[in-house]
């Protein structure tokens, strides 16, 4: 098990530049998602929790329709 730890850690961790690249692409997007993941590992790790609405747009639309439609 210990022999896998360094290899697994190398796949999990990202540099600040790698994260910043994803964040900047999202900021510059015409229709940015509500939530983003910055790596394939993060996407896989979070998929169980957010599998039905991976980018958050469905929940965002529900909030708009439920609470902000009459404004």
C-alpha positions, -999 to +999 in steps of 0.1 A: +000+000+000+028+024+008+043+019-026+012+034-042+010+065-021+036+086-039+021+077-073-014+084-061-004+117-046+012+128-079-021+123-096-041+142-070-021+173-064-019+202-089+003+232-092-012+266-086-006+273-123-027+243-134-055+254-111-053+290-123-055+279-159-088+262-153-101+291-133-092+316-159-108+296-187-140+294-166-140+332-159-136+339-196-164+315-206-196+330-219-217+307-198-195+296-169-206+267-147-216+273-110-190+247-099-158+235-115-133+208-109-097+215-118-085+180-125-097+146-137-091+133-102-113+159-086-140+153-112-139+115-104-138+121-067-168+145-067-189+127-093-208+106-067-219+137-049-226+159-079-233+133-106-268+145-114-258+182-117-220+183-123-218+219-133-245+232-109-267+248-136-298+227-128-298+237-092-291+273-102-321+273-125-343+258-098-333+286-074-340+312-100-374+298-108-384+292-071-371+324-055-363+350-081-389+345-108-412+372-094-385+399-091 
